[in-house]
Amino acid sequence: MSDHRATGRRPTCATTTAIIDAFAALAVERRYPIRVADLIARAGVGKSTFYEHFRGKDDVMLAAMQPIVLALATAASGRAARPYVRTVVAHLWERRSAVRPVIDSTAAATLQRRLARAIARHGASETMPRARRC
């Protein structure tokens, strides 16, 4: 396996994670909106590398929110573990001043659609009749 320090290039997953982690840190420190230049600087990636992974800062925000969307969709289906849901809700509550601008951002409609699709996907097995087996 190659060592990314020797080549100067990070594996794709590590780069994506670094950008999402940079977003999370900046969202707590500075609030949203966050500039792409700030994400690039914090993640330690180049501008072209950033755009290889994301179309813009809203895409990074949506990727950062994906675990929360999944937790809320699972909770809506009634299949989530209560301690897990409590942890996610507590996390959102503690960071509500940072979350509010995200929810009011230009990506809010996309975030709402993703949450609705995730709820439909997770709840589909609960609401749709099962096929009969012969």
C-alpha positions as CSV (number, residue, x, y, z in Angstrom):
1,M,0.0,0.0,0.0
2,S,1.4,3.4,-0.9
3,D,2.2,6.0,1.7
4,H,0.4,9.3,0.8
5,R,3.2,11.3,2.6
6,A,5.7,10.1,0.0
7,T,3.5,11.2,-2.9
8,G,2.1,14.2,-1.3
9,R,-1.4,13.1,-2.2
10,R,-4.1,11.9,0.3
11,P,-6.4,9.0,-0.6
12,T,-9.8,10.2,-1.8
13,C,-11.7,9.1,1.3
14,A,-9.2,10.9,3.5
15,T,-9.5,14.1,1.5
16,T,-13.3,14.1,1.6
17,T,-13.1,13.4,5.4
18,A,-10.6,16.3,5.8
19,I,-12.9,18.7,4.0
20,I,-16.0,17.6,5.9
21,D,-14.1,17.8,9.2
22,A,-12.9,21.3,8.3
23,F,-16.5,22.3,7.6
24,A,-17.6,21.0,11.0
25,A,-14.9,22.8,12.9
26,L,-15.5,26.1,11.0
27,A,-19.3,25.8,11.5
28,V,-18.7,25.7,15.3
29,E,-16.1,28.4,15.3
30,R,-17.5,30.9,12.8
31,R,-21.0,29.8,12.0
32,Y,-22.4,29.4,8.6
33,P,-21.9,30.6,5.8
34,I,-18.4,29.4,5.4
35,R,-16.2,30.4,2.5
36,V,-14.7,27.8,0.2
37,A,-11.3,29.4,0.8
38,D,-11.6,28.8,4.5
39,L,-12.5,25.1,3.9
40,I,-9.5,24.7,1.6
41,A,-7.1,26.3,4.1
42,R,-8.4,24.3,7.1
43,A,-8.5,21.0,5.2
44,G,-5.0,21.6,3.7
45,V,-6.1,20.8,0.2
46,G,-5.8,22.7,-3.1
47,K,-8.7,24.5,-4.8
48,S,-8.8,22.0,-7.7
49,T,-8.7,19.1,-5.2
50,F,-11.7,20.6,-3.3
51,Y,-13.7,20.9,-6.5
52,E,-12.8,17.3,-7.5
53,H,-14.8,16.2,-4.4
54,F,-17.5,18.9,-4.0
55,R,-19.3,21.4,-6.2
56,G,-19.2,24.0,-3.5
57,K,-19.7,24.7,0.2
58,D,-23.3,23.7,0.2
59,D,-22.3,20.2,-1.0
60,V,-19.9,20.0,1.9
61,M,-22.6,21.1,4.3
62,L,-25.0,18.4,2.9
63,A,-22.3,15.7,3.3
64,A,-21.6,16.8,6.8
65,M,-25.3,16.7,7.6
66,Q,-25.8,13.2,6.1
67,P,-25.3,11.3,9.4
68,I,-27.9,13.5,11.1
69,V,-30.3,13.1,8.2
70,L,-29.9,9.3,8.5
71,A,-30.5,9.4,12.3
72,L,-33.6,11.5,11.9
73,A,-35.0,9.3,9.1
74,T,-34.3,6.2,11.2
75,A,-36.0,7.8,14.2
76,A,-39.0,8.7,12.0
77,S,-39.4,5.1,11.0
78,G,-39.5,4.0,14.6
79,R,-36.5,1.7,14.2
80,A,-33.8,3.8,15.7
81,A,-32.3,3.1,19.1
82,R,-33.5,5.7,21.5
83,P,-30.0,6.4,23.0
84,Y,-28.7,7.1,19.5
85,V,-31.6,9.5,18.7
86,R,-31.1,11.3,22.0
87,T,-27.4,11.7,21.3
88,V,-28.2,13.2,17.9
89,V,-30.9,15.5,19.2
90,A,-28.7,16.6,22.1
91,H,-25.9,17.4,19.6
92,L,-28.3,19.5,17.5
93,W,-29.6,21.3,20.5
94,E,-26.2,22.1,21.9
95,R,-25.2,23.6,18.5
96,R,-28.6,25.1,17.7
97,S,-27.0,28.6,17.2
98,A,-24.7,27.1,14.5
99,V,-27.4,24.9,13.0
100,R,-30.0,27.6,12.5
101,P,-28.0,29.5,9.8
102,V,-27.5,26.1,8.0
103,I,-31.2,25.4,8.0
104,D,-31.8,28.9,6.6
105,S,-29.1,28.6,3.9
106,T,-29.5,28.2,0.2
107,A,-29.1,24.4,0.6
108,A,-32.1,24.2,3.0
109,A,-34.5,23.0,0.3
110,T,-32.0,20.3,-0.8
111,L,-31.5,19.2,2.8
112,Q,-35.3,19.0,3.3
113,R,-35.7,16.9,0.2
114,R,-32.9,14.5,1.3
115,L,-34.5,14.1,4.7
116,A,-37.9,13.4,3.1
117,R,-36.3,10.8,0.8
118,A,-34.5,9.2,3.6
119,I,-37.6,9.1,5.8
120,A,-39.5,7.5,2.8
121,R,-36.8,5.0,2.2
122,H,-36.5,4.0,5.9
123,G,-40.2,4.0,6.5
124,A,-41.1,2.2,3.3
125,S,-40.7,-1.3,4.7
126,E,-42.9,-0.3,7.6
127,T,-45.7,1.1,5.5
128,M,-45.7,-1.0,2.4
129,P,-47.4,-4.4,2.5
130,R,-45.1,-7.3,2.3
131,A,-45.2,-9.6,-0.7
132,R,-46.7,-13.0,0.0
133,R,-44.5,-15.9,-0.2
134,C,-45.7,-19.1,-1.8
